[in-house]
């Protein structure tokens, strides 16, 4: 599974325009908010969260983060652009898990062929990816203020809007992570597909990010507002 954005794709990524929310459009602007309570100090969780989202090996459900080669493994910066890519390979592996070993072996072998990998890469990049730009990072907030990560979506993504993560202390050894997703589908096709399964995949990614960061800092997720069924996709 390729995680590095090619130089050609990186150039295209830099040319993608931000997708702003449009109150005058026929498709409504929506806001999806989820809270997590974690048994960790806010500063500890913020460091773990940063490590998880920058780890080149991380994946969140069926989504992996792709970045240019010179940015892989490095901390995100304001103005940096990246790609969130739905993995066809992971989806096929999950669909075949526990089924015919012969079929699984055939698919695995087929995926090693160059034509198949090129076709999958094209499908993932053109139809199954979100593109985004970091617009705010605050990893050293003033006392009483939250840690913040915010990114906005770019052309080529089926939704306009932004995602914002905040991490704030609730007391000794406890913090709250809030994810605010303000979005508006781009066109009727995006409206239908995103409401059918896109939002569930988005929430699954958020849940996996929080769970992995909590695990990294040796903490437990005490509560979450994401439905259990979403996390089980």
ZITA-V853051 format. One record per run of one state. SS is the DSSP state (h for helix, s for strand, l for the rest). FROM is the first residue (numbers start at 1). LEN is the number of residues. If there is no record, write none. Layout:
ss-><SS & SS>
from-><FROM & FROM>
len-><LEN & LEN>
This chain:
ss-><l & s & l & h & l & s & l & s & l & h & l & s & l & s & h & l & s & l & h & l & h & l & h & l & s & l & s & l & s & l & s & l & h & l & s & l & h & l>
from-><1 & 4 & 6 & 7 & 16 & 18 & 19 & 30 & 39 & 42 & 55 & 59 & 61 & 63 & 69 & 72 & 81 & 87 & 88 & 97 & 101 & 112 & 114 & 128 & 129 & 139 & 147 & 155 & 159 & 172 & 174 & 186 & 188 & 217 & 221 & 225 & 228 & 232>
len-><3 & 2 & 1 & 9 & 2 & 1 & 11 & 9 & 3 & 13 & 4 & 2 & 2 & 6 & 3 & 9 & 6 & 1 & 9 & 4 & 11 & 2 & 14 & 1 & 10 & 8 & 8 & 4 & 13 & 2 & 12 & 2 & 29 & 4 & 4 & 3 & 4 & 2>
